[in-house]
Amino acid sequence: MYSRQPICTLLLKQGYNFIFVCLKTSHKTLYDWLEFLERSGEVTTIEKKQWDGRKNLIYRYRYTTRLPLRDEDSSLEVNWCEVTVINEKTEEVIYQNNWITNHKITENNVEEIVKAGRSRWKVENEGNNVLKNHGYNLEHNFGHGENHLCELLLSLNLLAFLFHTVLDLVNYTYQKVRKILVTRTTFFKDLRTLLKYLWFKDWSHLFSLIITEYDPLKRVNSS
């Protein structure tokens, strides 16, 4: 849906750039042109090797420019890139995807464009996973109330996640507490326990207690 011409044109008119997944099954004209450019040697390929902590991965990038998005004289011209991630030892393809963009693609920026293209998937999957399984209990808010309670609880959940994300980026005290408690599940569990039995004048008071009272040796001895 997103890599169709009406959406891309609308974004450009509004002053935005775009990086959208573009599949062969939905963009026959573009990929016919891509095959022609490949035969003409006009598709650039570069490879980079990266260690992920367990194995060497080969990142194979391919890109080219000025492809028609559809089979019309008024077609928008876009730039195209692809990444294939390969296990160097087994030669297994771990990941493969491709995108169109209005950004100019070069050897120096193709990796960054691919990272930006993949980030949408990362936000959707990791964001939903955190909201469902790591303390926010998102899925349990649906079905409450007769009118708008479930929407209200969902909105509060999303606002909490937003504020925590901002704090994790800019607030030193919050960062330190998260580092101490490690996982979001532990973070929320400890907050619930402390708030159940103790009174705090504000969040800074609560976080200060966690920071000052935390002692790994106490936890080891008590266990």
N, C-alpha and C positions, 0 to 999 in steps of 0.2 A: 504493500500500500504506500509506504513512505517514499520509495524510490520512483514513483510515477511522476510524470512531468508536471501535472497540476500542482502537486505538493512542492516540488522543487522550485517551480517558477514563483509560487506564492512566497516561499522563504526568501528567495533572492530579491523580490520586490520589497519585502519588509526589512531588507538589509542584513539578513542572516546567511551564514554559510551552512553547508550540510555535508554529512558523511552517512550514507545509507547503504544497507545491505542490498545487493543487486544479484538475483539468482538467474541462472541460465534458463530455467523453466519459465520465467515470467518476462524475460527481456530478450526475445529471439533476435531481433534486429541488432541490438548492441553486441551480442555474442557472435553473430555472423561477421560483423565488422572486426571483432577481436580475432577471430580465426584468420581473416585476411591479413591483419596486421602482424600476426604471429608468423605467417608464411613469408611476409615481407621483411621480417627481422626487426620490426618496430616495437616489440614488447620487450622491455628491459627486465632482466632477472638478476637479483643479487641474493647472496646467502650470508647469514650470520650464525655463529655458533654460540650457544649459551648453556651454562651449567645451572640446572634447577635445584641443586642440592643432592640429587640422587643419580642423575644421568645427563649426558650431553644431548642437547636438542639443537637441531638445525632449523633455523627460521628462513624459509625460502620466500622472498618477496618478488612479485611481478607487478609491473605497472605500465600504463600507456596513457595517452591523452587524446582528447577531442573525438570521443565516440558519440554517435547519435543515440539519443535515449529511446527514440521510436522511429518508425518507418514513415516519416512525413518530412516535407521540405522545411516546416517550421520547427523541427525537432531541436530540443535543447542539446547542446554539446556538453559532455561531462568527461571527467577523468576517472580512470578505473585502476584499482589495485587489488591484489590478492596476497594472502599469506597461507603457507602450508607449513605446519610444525611437524617435524619428523624426529623420531627417536633414532639417534645416530647408530646405535648398536644393532637394533632390530630392524631398522628401516620402516618401522610402523608409522603410519600417518596418525598423529594424535589430534590434530585440529586443522581445519581448512575452511576459509571463508573469503568472500570478496565484497568490495564496496565501490560505490560511485561517489564522487565529490566534485565540488566546484573549486576546491583548493588545487593549486598547481602542485603536481607530484614530482619530486626529484629523489635522487639517491640519498640525499641528506635528510629528507623528511618523511619518506615512505613509512619508516618504522613508527614514527609518532602518529601519523594518520591512521595506521592500522590499530595502534593502541587506543586512539580515540574512538575508532569504529567499534572495537571490542568492549569499550567501557559501558556502552548501553546495556549489553547483555550482562555485564558484571553488576551493574547497578540493580537491574531487575531481579536477577537471581540471588545475589548476596543480600540485597535489601529485603526481599521477601523472606528469605531464609532466617535472617535475624529477627524480623518482626514475628515470625511464626514460632521459632524454636529456641530463641535465646533471651527470654525474659519479658517480651512485650505481650505474649499470648494473644496475638492478633485474631486468630481464627475463632477464639472463644467469645468474641464480642458480637458476632453475628447472631441475629435471632432474638436479641433482647428488646423488650418494649413492644408497644403496639403501633407507635408512629415513627419517631425518628431517633430513638435511643441508640440503636445500633450504629447509625451514621454519626451520632455525637461521640460515641466511644471510639469509633474508628478515627475520627478527626483528632481526638485527644491523643490517641496512640501515635498517629503520624506526626503531630506537633512535638510530642516527647522525643520521638526518634530524631526529628530535625534538630531540636535543641541539644540533644546529646551529641549529635554529629558535629555541630558547631563548637560545643565545649571541648570535644575531643581534639579539635583543630587548634583552638586558641587559648584555652584556659589551663594554666599550669597545675592548679590544685586538682581539677577534675582528671587531668592526665595522670597525675601521681596516684590518685585513688584507683583509677582503672588499672594502672600498672601493678598496684599492690594486690587488688582483687582478681586480676588477670582476666577472667571470663565475664561476659555480661550476666550469665546465670548466677554466678557467685555474687556479683555486684548487686543485683536486684534482691537476692535472698538475704544478704547482709543488711541492706537498707530496710527491708521489711522487718527483720528481727529487731534492729536497733530502734526503729520508729514505734514498734509495738510496746517496748518496755521503757524507753527513755524519751525525755522531752528536749527538743533542740529549738533554740530561738530562730535559727535560719539554716540554710544549707551549708554555709561556710563553717558553722559550728559543728555540724554533723561530719563534714569532710575532715575537719581538723582533728576530731576525735579518732577517726579511722587512721589518719596518718600518724598521729602521736602515739596511739595505743598499739599499733601494729608491731608485732615482734615475731618473726618466724620461729625463734627458739621456743617461745611460749606455746605456739601451736603444736610444735613437735612434742614438747613435754606433756601437754595436756592430752594429746592423742595416745 
